[in-house]
Amino acid sequence: MVNLSENVQNASKGIFDAKEPLDYVVCAYVDKANVDVVQSGTGGMNNVKEILTAEYSDKVAMGAFAVTAVDERGQVISVRKKIIHFIWTGPDCGIMEKAKGATASGEFREAFPGCAVFLQVKDPEELNETLMESKLRACGGAHQPKYYDFENKPVEGI
């Protein structure tokens, strides 16, 4: 069993809040059974990719990042935050570290309810805009946004 800190629960709530600037959270084991937020902030998927590549090539991490779905139809602009949850198993993880991540994956997912997409990521190249847009569009239904903003910049006209 894994213990998710209160910080993880708070970050999960914050990333879903449209009024909050928070657009990514990375969590990791701080000891054998406890997971805490190790980094969070703005910068979206690109920051997550940099963090995972630089600091977690031999570790398991989990978290989420936001992508802004922008729909422009005439005079109306709609902006929605889509959350992508990930479980990262670094390419240099040992077998025991991989097992630790696999056994806790359900609890990790439960910490971030309501995500548009859930990912198991082993290679940083899997975190790319083309693949993420494809996954978001596949779960988006009939009404699709005009585009996705992976940097989560403010949209003009709103």
PyMOL commands that set and color helices and strands:
alter all, ss='L'
color gray80, all
select helices_A, chain A and resi 6-16+44-55+95-103+105-111+124-126+129-138
alter helices_A, ss='H'
color red, helices_A
select strands_A, chain A and resi 3-4+24-29+34-41+60-73+76-89+117-121+147-149
alter strands_A, ss='S'
color yellow, strands_A
deselect
rebuild
show_as cartoon
